[in-house]
Structures are given as structure tokens and as C-alpha cells.
Amino acid sequence: MDVDLIFKIAAIGILVAVLNQLLIRSGREEQGMMVVLAGLVVVLMMMVREISDLFDLIKALFDF
């Protein structure tokens, strides 16, 4: 796992938090929740890719 992945996830989290606060303060709570869910999906997709690479590495390591 690279350090840049951690920075990408942190940047997405900060961006989502700021957008969520802006939308909540302007009275658009539903859109703020959609931004949070979209950010969560993006991060989960990044993590699924990394977990897939981890399983491939374990598979190659133990020669299954």
C-alpha cells in the first residue's frame, strides 16, 4: 500500500466534509447526504481495488 493512497483518501474525506457542511448550511441536507454517500462509494472502490491486488499477491505467494 502506497502512502499516496492514504493521502487520496484523506483528500476525498476533507473535500466531502467541506461540501457537506456547505450544503447543510444552505439548507440542502439531502444533497449533502448524497455527497457523503458518493464520497464513500469512491473510497470503497479504491479500497476494493487494493484488496483485490492484495489477494492476488497472496495467491501468487502461496501458489494457489
Predicted model as a PDB file, atoms N, CA, C, CB and O in Angstrom, pLDDT in the B-factor column:
MODEL        1                                                                  
ATOM      1  N   MET A   1       0.855  -1.181   0.000  1.00 60.00           N  
ATOM      2  CA  MET A   1       0.000   0.000   0.000  1.00 60.00           C  
ATOM      3  C   MET A   1       0.894   1.235   0.000  1.00 60.00           C  
ATOM      4  CB  MET A   1      -0.969   0.003   1.230  1.00 60.00           C  
ATOM      5  O   MET A   1       1.818   1.351   0.806  1.00 60.00           O  
ATOM      6  N   ASP A   2       0.614   2.122  -0.885  1.00 78.00           N  
ATOM      7  CA  ASP A   2       1.407   3.328  -1.001  1.00 78.00           C  
ATOM      8  C   ASP A   2       0.860   4.415  -0.087  1.00 78.00           C  
ATOM      9  CB  ASP A   2       1.437   3.810  -2.448  1.00 78.00           C  
ATOM     10  O   ASP A   2      -0.303   4.399   0.316  1.00 78.00           O  
ATOM     11  N   VAL A   3       1.738   5.354   0.223  1.00 91.00           N  
ATOM     12  CA  VAL A   3       1.333   6.479   1.055  1.00 91.00           C  
ATOM     13  C   VAL A   3       0.395   7.405   0.281  1.00 91.00           C  
ATOM     14  CB  VAL A   3       2.565   7.255   1.549  1.00 91.00           C  
ATOM     15  O   VAL A   3      -0.460   8.063   0.875  1.00 91.00           O  
ATOM     16  N   ASP A   4       0.553   7.455  -1.027  1.00 93.00           N  
ATOM     17  CA  ASP A   4      -0.313   8.341  -1.809  1.00 93.00           C  
ATOM     18  C   ASP A   4      -1.778   7.911  -1.763  1.00 93.00           C  
ATOM     19  CB  ASP A   4       0.161   8.387  -3.251  1.00 93.00           C  
ATOM     20  O   ASP A   4      -2.671   8.744  -1.911  1.00 93.00           O  
ATOM     21  N   LEU A   5      -2.031   6.617  -1.560  1.00 91.00           N  
ATOM     22  CA  LEU A   5      -3.412   6.155  -1.397  1.00 91.00           C  
ATOM     23  C   LEU A   5      -4.030   6.749  -0.133  1.00 91.00           C  
ATOM     24  CB  LEU A   5      -3.466   4.614  -1.343  1.00 91.00           C  
ATOM     25  O   LEU A   5      -5.193   7.152  -0.139  1.00 91.00           O  
ATOM     26  N   ILE A   6      -3.263   6.804   0.938  1.00 93.00           N  
ATOM     27  CA  ILE A   6      -3.747   7.399   2.188  1.00 93.00           C  
ATOM     28  C   ILE A   6      -4.040   8.875   1.982  1.00 93.00           C  
ATOM     29  CB  ILE A   6      -2.718   7.211   3.323  1.00 93.00           C  
ATOM     30  O   ILE A   6      -5.050   9.381   2.470  1.00 93.00           O  
ATOM     31  N   PHE A   7      -3.169   9.568   1.267  1.00 96.00           N  
ATOM     32  CA  PHE A   7      -3.388  10.996   1.001  1.00 96.00           C  
ATOM     33  C   PHE A   7      -4.608  11.215   0.109  1.00 96.00           C  
ATOM     34  CB  PHE A   7      -2.144  11.613   0.343  1.00 96.00           C  
ATOM     35  O   PHE A   7      -5.348  12.180   0.305  1.00 96.00           O  
ATOM     36  N   LYS A   8      -4.828  10.337  -0.861  1.00 94.00           N  
ATOM     37  CA  LYS A   8      -6.007  10.457  -1.716  1.00 94.00           C  
ATOM     38  C   LYS A   8      -7.288  10.282  -0.906  1.00 94.00           C  
ATOM     39  CB  LYS A   8      -5.954   9.424  -2.850  1.00 94.00           C  
ATOM     40  O   LYS A   8      -8.247  11.034  -1.080  1.00 94.00           O  
ATOM     41  N   ILE A   9      -7.300   9.293  -0.026  1.00 95.00           N  
ATOM     42  CA  ILE A   9      -8.481   9.055   0.800  1.00 95.00           C  
ATOM     43  C   ILE A   9      -8.717  10.226   1.744  1.00 95.00           C  
ATOM     44  CB  ILE A   9      -8.330   7.751   1.598  1.00 95.00           C  
ATOM     45  O   ILE A   9      -9.857  10.638   1.955  1.00 95.00           O  
ATOM     46  N   ALA A  10      -7.637  10.765   2.314  1.00 96.00           N  
ATOM     47  CA  ALA A  10      -7.773  11.920   3.199  1.00 96.00           C  
ATOM     48  C   ALA A  10      -8.283  13.140   2.439  1.00 96.00           C  
ATOM     49  CB  ALA A  10      -6.434  12.239   3.866  1.00 96.00           C  
ATOM     50  O   ALA A  10      -9.117  13.885   2.953  1.00 96.00           O  
ATOM     51  N   ALA A  11      -7.793  13.348   1.229  1.00 96.00           N  
ATOM     52  CA  ALA A  11      -8.250  14.489   0.424  1.00 96.00           C  
ATOM     53  C   ALA A  11      -9.726  14.355   0.066  1.00 96.00           C  
ATOM     54  CB  ALA A  11      -7.411  14.613  -0.858  1.00 96.00           C  
ATOM     55  O   ALA A  11     -10.472  15.333   0.100  1.00 96.00           O  
ATOM     56  N   ILE A  12     -10.138  13.150  -0.272  1.00 96.00           N  
ATOM     57  CA  ILE A  12     -11.557  12.937  -0.566  1.00 96.00           C  
ATOM     58  C   ILE A  12     -12.397  13.191   0.674  1.00 96.00           C  
ATOM     59  CB  ILE A  12     -11.798  11.510  -1.089  1.00 96.00           C  
ATOM     60  O   ILE A  12     -13.465  13.797   0.586  1.00 96.00           O  
ATOM     61  N   GLY A  13     -11.928  12.738   1.823  1.00 96.00           N  
ATOM     62  CA  GLY A  13     -12.653  12.958   3.067  1.00 96.00           C  
ATOM     63  C   GLY A  13     -12.795  14.428   3.414  1.00 96.00           C  
ATOM     64  O   GLY A  13     -13.864  14.872   3.832  1.00 96.00           O  
ATOM     65  N   ILE A  14     -11.718  15.184   3.242  1.00 97.00           N  
ATOM     66  CA  ILE A  14     -11.768  16.622   3.520  1.00 97.00           C  
ATOM     67  C   ILE A  14     -12.707  17.323   2.550  1.00 97.00           C  
ATOM     68  CB  ILE A  14     -10.362  17.240   3.437  1.00 97.00           C  
ATOM     69  O   ILE A  14     -13.512  18.159   2.959  1.00 97.00           O  
ATOM     70  N   LEU A  15     -12.611  16.992   1.281  1.00 97.00           N  
ATOM     71  CA  LEU A  15     -13.478  17.603   0.277  1.00 97.00           C  
ATOM     72  C   LEU A  15     -14.951  17.295   0.536  1.00 97.00           C  
ATOM     73  CB  LEU A  15     -13.085  17.124  -1.113  1.00 97.00           C  
ATOM     74  O   LEU A  15     -15.804  18.177   0.439  1.00 97.00           O  
ATOM     75  N   VAL A  16     -15.238  16.053   0.863  1.00 97.00           N  
ATOM     76  CA  VAL A  16     -16.617  15.655   1.146  1.00 97.00           C  
ATOM     77  C   VAL A  16     -17.134  16.366   2.393  1.00 97.00           C  
ATOM     78  CB  VAL A  16     -16.715  14.128   1.324  1.00 97.00           C  
ATOM     79  O   VAL A  16     -18.281  16.812   2.423  1.00 97.00           O  
ATOM     80  N   ALA A  17     -16.294  16.474   3.422  1.00 96.00           N  
ATOM     81  CA  ALA A  17     -16.722  17.145   4.657  1.00 96.00           C  
ATOM     82  C   ALA A  17     -17.035  18.619   4.403  1.00 96.00           C  
ATOM     83  CB  ALA A  17     -15.635  17.018   5.741  1.00 96.00           C  
ATOM     84  O   ALA A  17     -18.031  19.140   4.905  1.00 96.00           O  
ATOM     85  N   VAL A  18     -16.191  19.283   3.630  1.00 97.00           N  
ATOM     86  CA  VAL A  18     -16.422  20.703   3.337  1.00 97.00           C  
ATOM     87  C   VAL A  18     -17.694  20.884   2.513  1.00 97.00           C  
ATOM     88  CB  VAL A  18     -15.214  21.305   2.589  1.00 97.00           C  
ATOM     89  O   VAL A  18     -18.513  21.752   2.812  1.00 97.00           O  
ATOM     90  N   LEU A  19     -17.857  20.064   1.475  1.00 96.00           N  
ATOM     91  CA  LEU A  19     -19.056  20.169   0.652  1.00 96.00           C  
ATOM     92  C   LEU A  19     -20.311  19.854   1.454  1.00 96.00           C  
ATOM     93  CB  LEU A  19     -18.955  19.236  -0.545  1.00 96.00           C  
ATOM     94  O   LEU A  19     -21.344  20.499   1.275  1.00 96.00           O  
ATOM     95  N   ASN A  20     -20.225  18.869   2.332  1.00 96.00           N  
ATOM     96  CA  ASN A  20     -21.368  18.517   3.162  1.00 96.00           C  
ATOM     97  C   ASN A  20     -21.755  19.682   4.076  1.00 96.00           C  
ATOM     98  CB  ASN A  20     -21.058  17.265   3.994  1.00 96.00           C  
ATOM     99  O   ASN A  20     -22.938  19.999   4.205  1.00 96.00           O  
ATOM    100  N   GLN A  21     -20.780  20.313   4.704  1.00 96.00           N  
ATOM    101  CA  GLN A  21     -21.079  21.446   5.589  1.00 96.00           C  
ATOM    102  C   GLN A  21     -21.669  22.616   4.808  1.00 96.00           C  
ATOM    103  CB  GLN A  21     -19.810  21.897   6.328  1.00 96.00           C  
ATOM    104  O   GLN A  21     -22.602  23.270   5.274  1.00 96.00           O  
ATOM    105  N   LEU A  22     -21.126  22.879   3.621  1.00 96.00           N  
ATOM    106  CA  LEU A  22     -21.675  23.961   2.809  1.00 96.00           C  
ATOM    107  C   LEU A  22     -23.128  23.693   2.420  1.00 96.00           C  
ATOM    108  CB  LEU A  22     -20.830  24.157   1.555  1.00 96.00           C  
ATOM    109  O   LEU A  22     -23.971  24.590   2.466  1.00 96.00           O  
ATOM    110  N   LEU A  23     -23.405  22.454   2.040  1.00 96.00           N  
ATOM    111  CA  LEU A  23     -24.771  22.132   1.645  1.00 96.00           C  
ATOM    112  C   LEU A  23     -25.726  22.135   2.829  1.00 96.00           C  
ATOM    113  CB  LEU A  23     -24.809  20.785   0.962  1.00 96.00           C  
ATOM    114  O   LEU A  23     -26.872  22.563   2.690  1.00 96.00           O  
ATOM    115  N   ILE A  24     -25.288  21.676   3.971  1.00 94.00           N  
ATOM    116  CA  ILE A  24     -26.152  21.685   5.152  1.00 94.00           C  
ATOM    117  C   ILE A  24     -26.465  23.116   5.573  1.00 94.00           C  
ATOM    118  CB  ILE A  24     -25.492  20.920   6.314  1.00 94.00           C  
ATOM    119  O   ILE A  24     -27.606  23.429   5.916  1.00 94.00           O  
ATOM    120  N   ARG A  25     -25.469  23.975   5.548  1.00 95.00           N  
ATOM    121  CA  ARG A  25     -25.691  25.361   5.960  1.00 95.00           C  
ATOM    122  C   ARG A  25     -26.588  26.128   4.985  1.00 95.00           C  
ATOM    123  CB  ARG A  25     -24.359  26.075   6.097  1.00 95.00           C  
ATOM    124  O   ARG A  25     -27.221  27.115   5.363  1.00 95.00           O  
ATOM    125  N   SER A  26     -26.640  25.673   3.734  1.00 95.00           N  
ATOM    126  CA  SER A  26     -27.525  26.329   2.767  1.00 95.00           C  
ATOM    127  C   SER A  26     -28.906  25.683   2.728  1.00 95.00           C  
ATOM    128  CB  SER A  26     -26.902  26.294   1.377  1.00 95.00           C  
ATOM    129  O   SER A  26     -29.743  26.056   1.906  1.00 95.00           O  
ATOM    130  N   GLY A  27     -29.149  24.715   3.614  1.00 93.00           N  
ATOM    131  CA  GLY A  27     -30.467  24.103   3.711  1.00 93.00           C  
ATOM    132  C   GLY A  27     -30.708  22.943   2.779  1.00 93.00           C  
ATOM    133  O   GLY A  27     -31.858  22.578   2.536  1.00 93.00           O  
ATOM    134  N   ARG A  28     -29.663  22.359   2.256  1.00 93.00           N  
ATOM    135  CA  ARG A  28     -29.799  21.238   1.312  1.00 93.00           C  
ATOM    136  C   ARG A  28     -29.219  19.970   1.938  1.00 93.00           C  
ATOM    137  CB  ARG A  28     -29.084  21.555  -0.041  1.00 93.00           C  
ATOM    138  O   ARG A  28     -28.215  19.434   1.471  1.00 93.00           O  
ATOM    139  N   GLU A  29     -29.867  19.508   2.995  1.00 93.00           N  
ATOM    140  CA  GLU A  29     -29.368  18.353   3.735  1.00 93.00           C  
ATOM    141  C   GLU A  29     -29.353  17.083   2.890  1.00 93.00           C  
ATOM    142  CB  GLU A  29     -30.210  18.131   4.971  1.00 93.00           C  
ATOM    143  O   GLU A  29     -28.443  16.263   3.008  1.00 93.00           O  
ATOM    144  N   GLU A  30     -30.365  16.923   2.037  1.00 94.00           N  
ATOM    145  CA  GLU A  30     -30.441  15.713   1.212  1.00 94.00           C  
ATOM    146  C   GLU A  30     -29.277  15.643   0.229  1.00 94.00           C  
ATOM    147  CB  GLU A  30     -31.773  15.667   0.451  1.00 94.00           C  
ATOM    148  O   GLU A  30     -28.696  14.577   0.024  1.00 94.00           O  
ATOM    149  N   GLN A  31     -28.941  16.769  -0.374  1.00 95.00           N  
ATOM    150  CA  GLN A  31     -27.816  16.784  -1.308  1.00 95.00           C  
ATOM    151  C   GLN A  31     -26.491  16.575  -0.567  1.00 95.00           C  
ATOM    152  CB  GLN A  31     -27.787  18.112  -2.091  1.00 95.00           C  
ATOM    153  O   GLN A  31     -25.561  15.968  -1.097  1.00 95.00           O  
ATOM    154  N   GLY A  32     -26.421  17.087   0.664  1.00 94.00           N  
ATOM    155  CA  GLY A  32     -25.226  16.850   1.471  1.00 94.00           C  
ATOM    156  C   GLY A  32     -25.040  15.373   1.764  1.00 94.00           C  
ATOM    157  O   GLY A  32     -23.920  14.863   1.729  1.00 94.00           O  
ATOM    158  N   MET A  33     -26.141  14.684   2.052  1.00 95.00           N  
ATOM    159  CA  MET A  33     -26.066  13.243   2.296  1.00 95.00           C  
ATOM    160  C   MET A  33     -25.656  12.502   1.035  1.00 95.00           C  
ATOM    161  CB  MET A  33     -27.410  12.712   2.804  1.00 95.00           C  
ATOM    162  O   MET A  33     -24.913  11.523   1.110  1.00 95.00           O  
ATOM    163  N   MET A  34     -26.127  12.950  -0.119  1.00 96.00           N  
ATOM    164  CA  MET A  34     -25.739  12.312  -1.373  1.00 96.00           C  
ATOM    165  C   MET A  34     -24.248  12.502  -1.662  1.00 96.00           C  
ATOM    166  CB  MET A  34     -26.572  12.870  -2.527  1.00 96.00           C  
ATOM    167  O   MET A  34     -23.598  11.608  -2.203  1.00 96.00           O  
ATOM    168  N   VAL A  35     -23.715  13.661  -1.301  1.00 96.00           N  
ATOM    169  CA  VAL A  35     -22.273  13.899  -1.470  1.00 96.00           C  
ATOM    170  C   VAL A  35     -21.487  12.952  -0.575  1.00 96.00           C  
ATOM    171  CB  VAL A  35     -21.910  15.375  -1.146  1.00 96.00           C  
ATOM    172  O   VAL A  35     -20.477  12.389  -0.997  1.00 96.00           O  
ATOM    173  N   VAL A  36     -21.948  12.776   0.656  1.00 96.00           N  
ATOM    174  CA  VAL A  36     -21.268  11.866   1.585  1.00 96.00           C  
ATOM    175  C   VAL A  36     -21.314  10.438   1.047  1.00 96.00           C  
ATOM    176  CB  VAL A  36     -21.915  11.933   2.993  1.00 96.00           C  
ATOM    177  O   VAL A  36     -20.305   9.733   1.076  1.00 96.00           O  
ATOM    178  N   LEU A  37     -22.460  10.011   0.565  1.00 97.00           N  
ATOM    179  CA  LEU A  37     -22.568   8.660   0.028  1.00 97.00           C  
ATOM    180  C   LEU A  37     -21.709   8.472  -1.216  1.00 97.00           C  
ATOM    181  CB  LEU A  37     -24.014   8.340  -0.291  1.00 97.00           C  
ATOM    182  O   LEU A  37     -21.102   7.416  -1.391  1.00 97.00           O  
ATOM    183  N   ALA A  38     -21.650   9.482  -2.083  1.00 96.00           N  
ATOM    184  CA  ALA A  38     -20.802   9.392  -3.276  1.00 96.00           C  
ATOM    185  C   ALA A  38     -19.325   9.302  -2.886  1.00 96.00           C  
ATOM    186  CB  ALA A  38     -21.037  10.608  -4.197  1.00 96.00           C  
ATOM    187  O   ALA A  38     -18.570   8.531  -3.479  1.00 96.00           O  
ATOM    188  N   GLY A  39     -18.920  10.083  -1.898  1.00 96.00           N  
ATOM    189  CA  GLY A  39     -17.540  10.006  -1.418  1.00 96.00           C  
ATOM    190  C   GLY A  39     -17.225   8.646  -0.831  1.00 96.00           C  
ATOM    191  O   GLY A  39     -16.135   8.112  -1.037  1.00 96.00           O  
ATOM    192  N   LEU A  40     -18.176   8.082  -0.099  1.00 96.00           N  
ATOM    193  CA  LEU A  40     -17.983   6.756   0.481  1.00 96.00           C  
ATOM    194  C   LEU A  40     -17.835   5.700  -0.608  1.00 96.00           C  
ATOM    195  CB  LEU A  40     -19.152   6.401   1.403  1.00 96.00           C  
ATOM    196  O   LEU A  40     -16.994   4.807  -0.498  1.00 96.00           O  
ATOM    197  N   VAL A  41     -18.641   5.797  -1.649  1.00 97.00           N  
ATOM    198  CA  VAL A  41     -18.558   4.834  -2.753  1.00 97.00           C  
ATOM    199  C   VAL A  41     -17.213   4.953  -3.466  1.00 97.00           C  
ATOM    200  CB  VAL A  41     -19.715   5.055  -3.755  1.00 97.00           C  
ATOM    201  O   VAL A  41     -16.611   3.940  -3.822  1.00 97.00           O  
ATOM    202  N   VAL A  42     -16.744   6.161  -3.674  1.00 96.00           N  
ATOM    203  CA  VAL A  42     -15.455   6.351  -4.346  1.00 96.00           C  
ATOM    204  C   VAL A  42     -14.324   5.733  -3.527  1.00 96.00           C  
ATOM    205  CB  VAL A  42     -15.183   7.850  -4.581  1.00 96.00           C  
ATOM    206  O   VAL A  42     -13.462   5.044  -4.072  1.00 96.00           O  
ATOM    207  N   VAL A  43     -14.330   5.979  -2.230  1.00 96.00           N  
ATOM    208  CA  VAL A  43     -13.273   5.423  -1.367  1.00 96.00           C  
ATOM    209  C   VAL A  43     -13.377   3.904  -1.306  1.00 96.00           C  
ATOM    210  CB  VAL A  43     -13.362   6.017   0.059  1.00 96.00           C  
ATOM    211  O   VAL A  43     -12.357   3.216  -1.331  1.00 96.00           O  
ATOM    212  N   LEU A  44     -14.588   3.375  -1.225  1.00 96.00           N  
ATOM    213  CA  LEU A  44     -14.743   1.926  -1.196  1.00 96.00           C  
ATOM    214  C   LEU A  44     -14.259   1.286  -2.492  1.00 96.00           C  
ATOM    215  CB  LEU A  44     -16.197   1.558  -0.943  1.00 96.00           C  
ATOM    216  O   LEU A  44     -13.673   0.204  -2.461  1.00 96.00           O  
ATOM    217  N   MET A  45     -14.494   1.933  -3.625  1.00 95.00           N  
ATOM    218  CA  MET A  45     -13.996   1.389  -4.889  1.00 95.00           C  
ATOM    219  C   MET A  45     -12.469   1.398  -4.935  1.00 95.00           C  
ATOM    220  CB  MET A  45     -14.560   2.187  -6.068  1.00 95.00           C  
ATOM    221  O   MET A  45     -11.854   0.476  -5.471  1.00 95.00           O  
ATOM    222  N   MET A  46     -11.863   2.434  -4.374  1.00 93.00           N  
ATOM    223  CA  MET A  46     -10.400   2.467  -4.298  1.00 93.00           C  
ATOM    224  C   MET A  46      -9.888   1.337  -3.418  1.00 93.00           C  
ATOM    225  CB  MET A  46      -9.911   3.824  -3.758  1.00 93.00           C  
ATOM    226  O   MET A  46      -8.883   0.702  -3.738  1.00 93.00           O  
ATOM    227  N   MET A  47     -10.576   1.086  -2.313  1.00 94.00           N  
ATOM    228  CA  MET A  47     -10.144   0.046  -1.395  1.00 94.00           C  
ATOM    229  C   MET A  47     -10.374  -1.351  -1.970  1.00 94.00           C  
ATOM    230  CB  MET A  47     -10.871   0.190  -0.071  1.00 94.00           C  
ATOM    231  O   MET A  47      -9.579  -2.257  -1.724  1.00 94.00           O  
ATOM    232  N   VAL A  48     -11.446  -1.533  -2.727  1.00 96.00           N  
ATOM    233  CA  VAL A  48     -11.706  -2.836  -3.348  1.00 96.00           C  
ATOM    234  C   VAL A  48     -10.583  -3.183  -4.320  1.00 96.00           C  
ATOM    235  CB  VAL A  48     -13.073  -2.835  -4.080  1.00 96.00           C  
ATOM    236  O   VAL A  48     -10.150  -4.333  -4.392  1.00 96.00           O  
ATOM    237  N   ARG A  49     -10.118  -2.193  -5.060  1.00 93.00           N  
ATOM    238  CA  ARG A  49      -9.015  -2.418  -5.991  1.00 93.00           C  
ATOM    239  C   ARG A  49      -7.751  -2.842  -5.234  1.00 93.00           C  
ATOM    240  CB  ARG A  49      -8.741  -1.144  -6.823  1.00 93.00           C  
ATOM    241  O   ARG A  49      -7.050  -3.760  -5.660  1.00 93.00           O  
ATOM    242  N   GLU A  50      -7.465  -2.181  -4.125  1.00 93.00           N  
ATOM    243  CA  GLU A  50      -6.274  -2.523  -3.342  1.00 93.00           C  
ATOM    244  C   GLU A  50      -6.406  -3.898  -2.690  1.00 93.00           C  
ATOM    245  CB  GLU A  50      -6.023  -1.462  -2.270  1.00 93.00           C  
ATOM    246  O   GLU A  50      -5.434  -4.650  -2.630  1.00 93.00           O  
ATOM    247  N   ILE A  51      -7.595  -4.229  -2.203  1.00 94.00           N  
ATOM    248  CA  ILE A  51      -7.805  -5.543  -1.592  1.00 94.00           C  
ATOM    249  C   ILE A  51      -7.687  -6.644  -2.644  1.00 94.00           C  
ATOM    250  CB  ILE A  51      -9.186  -5.608  -0.902  1.00 94.00           C  
ATOM    251  O   ILE A  51      -7.173  -7.727  -2.363  1.00 94.00           O  
ATOM    252  N   SER A  52      -8.164  -6.359  -3.854  1.00 95.00           N  
ATOM    253  CA  SER A  52      -8.012  -7.319  -4.943  1.00 95.00           C  
ATOM    254  C   SER A  52      -6.541  -7.560  -5.254  1.00 95.00           C  
ATOM    255  CB  SER A  52      -8.742  -6.828  -6.195  1.00 95.00           C  
ATOM    256  O   SER A  52      -6.127  -8.699  -5.471  1.00 95.00           O  
ATOM    257  N   ASP A  53      -5.757  -6.497  -5.275  1.00 92.00           N  
ATOM    258  CA  ASP A  53      -4.314  -6.642  -5.503  1.00 92.00           C  
ATOM    259  C   ASP A  53      -3.664  -7.435  -4.374  1.00 92.00           C  
ATOM    260  CB  ASP A  53      -3.645  -5.260  -5.632  1.00 92.00           C  
ATOM    261  O   ASP A  53      -2.755  -8.229  -4.616  1.00 92.00           O  
ATOM    262  N   LEU A  54      -4.125  -7.224  -3.143  1.00 92.00           N  
ATOM    263  CA  LEU A  54      -3.590  -7.967  -2.001  1.00 92.00           C  
ATOM    264  C   LEU A  54      -3.890  -9.451  -2.139  1.00 92.00           C  
ATOM    265  CB  LEU A  54      -4.171  -7.430  -0.686  1.00 92.00           C  
ATOM    266  O   LEU A  54      -3.011 -10.280  -1.903  1.00 92.00           O  
ATOM    267  N   PHE A  55      -5.118  -9.801  -2.517  1.00 94.00           N  
ATOM    268  CA  PHE A  55      -5.462 -11.207  -2.687  1.00 94.00           C  
ATOM    269  C   PHE A  55      -4.673 -11.839  -3.827  1.00 94.00           C  
ATOM    270  CB  PHE A  55      -6.954 -11.357  -2.940  1.00 94.00           C  
ATOM    271  O   PHE A  55      -4.274 -12.999  -3.736  1.00 94.00           O  
ATOM    272  N   ASP A  56      -4.447 -11.091  -4.889  1.00 93.00           N  
ATOM    273  CA  ASP A  56      -3.625 -11.610  -5.987  1.00 93.00           C  
ATOM    274  C   ASP A  56      -2.198 -11.866  -5.524  1.00 93.00           C  
ATOM    275  CB  ASP A  56      -3.625 -10.631  -7.171  1.00 93.00           C  
ATOM    276  O   ASP A  56      -1.582 -12.858  -5.913  1.00 93.00           O  
ATOM    277  N   LEU A  57      -1.675 -10.972  -4.693  1.00 93.00           N  
ATOM    278  CA  LEU A  57      -0.321 -11.157  -4.160  1.00 93.00           C  
ATOM    279  C   LEU A  57      -0.255 -12.381  -3.252  1.00 93.00           C  
ATOM    280  CB  LEU A  57       0.130  -9.905  -3.390  1.00 93.00           C  
ATOM    281  O   LEU A  57       0.699 -13.154  -3.331  1.00 93.00           O  
ATOM    282  N   ILE A  58      -1.243 -12.564  -2.401  1.00 93.00           N  
ATOM    283  CA  ILE A  58      -1.271 -13.734  -1.521  1.00 93.00           C  
ATOM    284  C   ILE A  58      -1.415 -15.012  -2.332  1.00 93.00           C  
ATOM    285  CB  ILE A  58      -2.417 -13.620  -0.505  1.00 93.00           C  
ATOM    286  O   ILE A  58      -0.793 -16.030  -2.031  1.00 93.00           O  
ATOM    287  N   LYS A  59      -2.242 -14.941  -3.360  1.00 93.00           N  
ATOM    288  CA  LYS A  59      -2.433 -16.100  -4.230  1.00 93.00           C  
ATOM    289  C   LYS A  59      -1.128 -16.477  -4.931  1.00 93.00           C  
ATOM    290  CB  LYS A  59      -3.530 -15.814  -5.269  1.00 93.00           C  
ATOM    291  O   LYS A  59      -0.791 -17.656  -5.033  1.00 93.00           O  
ATOM    292  N   ALA A  60      -0.402 -15.478  -5.409  1.00 92.00           N  
ATOM    293  CA  ALA A  60       0.888 -15.751  -6.067  1.00 92.00           C  
ATOM    294  C   ALA A  60       1.941 -16.214  -5.064  1.00 92.00           C  
ATOM    295  CB  ALA A  60       1.389 -14.496  -6.803  1.00 92.00           C  
ATOM    296  O   ALA A  60       2.806 -17.026  -5.391  1.00 92.00           O  
ATOM    297  N   LEU A  61       1.861 -15.697  -3.857  1.00 92.00           N  
ATOM    298  CA  LEU A  61       2.846 -16.053  -2.833  1.00 92.00           C  
ATOM    299  C   LEU A  61       2.716 -17.511  -2.442  1.00 92.00           C  
ATOM    300  CB  LEU A  61       2.688 -15.165  -1.599  1.00 92.00           C  
ATOM    301  O   LEU A  61       3.721 -18.211  -2.316  1.00 92.00           O  
ATOM    302  N   PHE A  62       1.506 -17.975  -2.250  1.00 92.00           N  
ATOM    303  CA  PHE A  62       1.291 -19.356  -1.845  1.00 92.00           C  
ATOM    304  C   PHE A  62       1.044 -20.293  -3.032  1.00 92.00           C  
ATOM    305  CB  PHE A  62       0.127 -19.427  -0.890  1.00 92.00           C  
ATOM    306  O   PHE A  62       0.811 -21.488  -2.849  1.00 92.00           O  
ATOM    307  N   ASP A  63       1.095 -19.750  -4.232  1.00 84.00           N  
ATOM    308  CA  ASP A  63       0.998 -20.515  -5.476  1.00 84.00           C  
ATOM    309  C   ASP A  63      -0.258 -21.366  -5.540  1.00 84.00           C  
ATOM    310  CB  ASP A  63       2.211 -21.395  -5.637  1.00 84.00           C  
ATOM    311  O   ASP A  63      -0.185 -22.580  -5.732  1.00 84.00           O  
ATOM    312  N   PHE A  64      -1.426 -20.717  -5.377  1.00 65.00           N  
ATOM    313  CA  PHE A  64      -2.710 -21.428  -5.493  1.00 65.00           C  
ATOM    314  C   PHE A  64      -3.143 -21.460  -6.927  1.00 65.00           C  
ATOM    315  CB  PHE A  64      -3.797 -20.770  -4.629  1.00 65.00           C  
ATOM    316  O   PHE A  64      -4.197 -22.012  -7.241  1.00 65.00           O  
TER     317      PHE A  64                                                      
ENDMDL                                                                          
END                                                                             
